[in-house]
Amino acid sequence: MQSPTIDRISYGPDSLNYMTVWLAASSQPTPVVMHFYPGSFLVGEGRRRKSQAISNDTMATSVELPVLRVKQEILRLLTAGISVVAPAHRRPDLHPAPAPFHDAARAVQFVRSVASDWNIDATRIAATGASSGACLSLWLGCHRDMASPRSKDPIARQSTRLACVAGNSAVTSVDPRFIRDLLPGSGEHGRFQQLLDFDVQAVDRLPASKYRLMEEMSPIHHVDADSPPTLLRYDHSLDAPYGIHHPVFGKAFKERMDDVGASCDVVAAGKPIMGSRKATIPAFLKEHLL
């Protein structure tokens, strides 16, 4: 595995606002993939907390990516001429939403701000990840551009838009009401209590501002005709027992994308669903970035 070109460079004011960078060797500006790590928004650089936040999830093993697998994916992208950036972000046990999401947006803006220095093509930036990392990627892809053109901060003036998004075991909404309806009887709607700072026992009587936050942090809420091409892969089939990494999240997301005419492919247990194409994440990224 190639050593990082830049290790733990800061992109924001918090101690967890850092990224690891692998730049592909090229005489021309390269596309770049932003890789967001899984782990209930608590994990950076593939390291899990001692508390093992999702260890009781019967489907958790599908997103606990071995370090070797991540390294292999990075190596394949570098070999193809695609640079890779892996940001860490603030943890919701210390900084609840929207902090991790805003950090993800800031990371994209930072990469754009140094594009010429890093020999990166700022028009070809994609995002990928698994579980919560896929959620961040989808949120960035579908959210309106968060650039602030008049900001005194030159990084904040940069666009947050992406060329495409690919994710494994993607959580497409963190709204407990949506999850309760999507996975009836599973109890998974309490999964993001820490992230959203709410009492699951009071989910139907929360302040309106809390519901607005839940919707704002949910990628599916932002889907529109400008959403970028998206690939979602799940290790389980649609008839598998319900869990937070169930492909019904992808099915619901594709239905919303189809409704607005945006491109979305969903592959569950190796089988494309709802007229999707069968594709791997590396192949999809190469198709849309090269």
N, C-alpha and C positions, 0 to 999 in steps of 0.2 A: 504494500500500500504506500502510495506517495505521501510523504510528509506534508503537512499544511504549508502553504506559501506564507500565510500570515496566521499566527496563533493568538486568539483571544484579544482581538482589537476592539476597543470600545466604540459603540455607536450611540450611546446615550448617557445620561447622568447616573443611572443606578449601577451598582456593582455587578448586577446580572445582565446589564446591557452590553454584551460582548458577543463576538462572532468568530468562528474559525473559517478560514478561507483557503480554498484550493483553486488556483488559477490554471486553466488549461494553456499549454504552450501554443502560441499562434502568432503569426505576423499581422493578423487582422483581429478586430474586436470580436470577442466571443460572447455567445449567449451565456446566461447564468441561471442556475437552479437554486432557489432558496429552500433549504431542507430544514423543516421544523420537526423537532423530536416529539415522540409520544410520551405519555405518562401522566394523564389527568391534569395537564398544564403545570405539573410540578417538577418535571425532569428536564435537565439540560445535558447535552452531550451524551445521551443514552444512559445516564446514571440514575438509578431509582433510589428514592428515599428509603431509609431503613423501615419506615412505617409500611412500606409496600402498599401504597394507596389503592391499587386495584387488584390485589392478590386474590380477593375472594370472587372475582368476576370469572364465571365459567368460560367466557370467551376471551379472556385477557391474553392468553398465550398467542393469539393471532396477531397481536401488535407488539409484543415484547421482542423487538427485532434484535437478533444476535448482532454483536458488534461486527462480526465477520461479514454478515449480509450487507450491512450499511456500507462497510468499506468496499465491498465488491461493487455495489451500485455506484458509489462515488468514482471508483476506478473506471467503470464502463463509461460514465459520462465524460470524464477527463479524456479518456482515449478517443472519444467521439468529437472532442473539441469544445465541450461544454464545461464551463467553470461551475464550482459549487460553493455555496456559502451556507454555513450552519449557525444560526443565531440562537443564543439563549435568551430568556426573557424573565421578567419578574414573576414570582410565584404567587398564586392566589391565597396561600395561607398567610402571606404578609401583605399582599396587594391584590385585593379582589378585582374582578372585572370592573372597568374595561382595561386594566393595566396590561395583562399579557397580550391582548389584541392590539392595543396602541403601540406596544413595543414591536410587534411583528410589522406593523405599518412603518414604524420608524426605521426598522432594519432595511426594508426595501428602499426607503428614501435615502438612507445612508449609502447603500450600494450605488444607487443612481448618482449620488453626489460625487462619488470617486470613480465613476465609470471610465473616464479618460485615463486616470492614473493606473487603474487596474486592467486596462485594455479590454473593457467590457462594453458590449452593445446595449445601451440603456433601453432600447426598444424591444429587446428579447430577454425578458425576465419572467421566469416561471416559478411556481411554488409547489412543493410536494411534502409529504409527511404521512404519518400513520396516526390513527385515533385522534387525540387532541391536536397533534401536528397537522393532520389533514383538515381538522376543523378550522384552524388558523389560516391554512392555505386557501380554503374555500371562502372564508370570510373576506380575506384580502381580494380574492378574485372577483367576488360578486358585489362588494361594497362600492359605493360611489367613490370617485377619486377624493382622497383626503389631503391633497396638496393645498397649501396656504400660500398663494402667490405673493402676498404682501407681507409675509412674515419676515421679521428681522433675522430669523434663523435660516440660513441658506439650505440646510437639510430639509426643513419643513416645507420649503417651496417645491420640492420634488414630487413627482407623481407617485401614487401607490398602485397604479394599475398593473395588471399582469397579462402576459401573452397567452398563458394556459395554466391549468391546474391539474395535478394528478395526486390521488391519495389512496391509501390502503385503510380499510376499516373505518371510513370517515364517519364522524359524528356530525350530522348536517344541521342539527339544532340542539341548543342547550336549554331551551325553554321547557321547564318541567311539565307544563300543560300539554305541549306538543308531544313530549316523550310519553306521557301517561296515555294519551290517545293512540299513539303509534305502537306502544308495547304494553297493552292492557294486562294488568295483573302481575307485571314483572317487578314492580318496585323500583325500577331504574330511574323514575322521575326525580328521585332524591339525589342522584349522582353528583349534581353540580351545586350542592348547597354552599360549599366553601367558595367556589368560583364566583357565585352570584350573591353570596351573603344573605341567605333567606332561610326561614323556618319551613321545612317541608310539610309540617303538620298544618301550616297556615297558608298553603299554596293557593287556596281559593279566596283568600281575604288579605292579600298583600296590597301595599300602596300602588297606585297607578304608575308611579315612577319606577317601581321594581319591575312591573310587567314591561314597561318600555325598555328597560335595560335588558331583560331576557330576550326580547325580540331583536334589539340592536346587536346583541352578541351572537345571534343565530344566523349562519350563512344562508339558510333557505329563505329567510325573511328578505334578503337583499337581491334575490334572483331577478334579473330583468333581461331584456333583449341584448344588452351590451355585455352580459356575463361571458367570460372567455371559454373556449373549448375545455371540456372537463372529462377526466377519466376517473372513475371510482371503482376500486377492486375490493372484494370482500372474500375472506377465506371460507365463509360458510354459505350454505344454500338458503333460499328463502323459506324452506320448511324447517330450518334449524330452530331449536328453542330460543326464545327471546333473550337478548342481552344487549348491552350498550354498543356492541360492534356488529349488530345484525344488519343484513343487507336491505331491510325495509327502509332504513335511513336513506340509502342510495336510491331505492325505488321512488320514494317520496320526492327526493331532490330531482330526479330525472323527470318525473311528472311535471314539476314546476318549470324546469328548463324547457321541456317540450312545449308547454303551454305558451311560452314567450318566444319560441323559435330559436333558442340557444342550443348549442351542440353539447350533448352529454352522453357518455357511454358508461354503462354499469356492468361489471362482470362479477358474478357471485359463484363461488366454488368452481371457478374456471369456465363458467358458462355465461355468455352474454345474455342479458334480459331486456325485454321491451324493445326489441329491434336494434340493440346496441351492437357495435363491432367488438370482436375479441381482440384485445391488445394488452401488451405488458406496459408497465409504467415507463421503463427506459425507451422502448420503441415509440411510445406516444410522445414523450418529451423530445426525442430526436425529430419526429415528424413535424412538430410545431415550432421547433427552435432552429433547425438547420436548413 
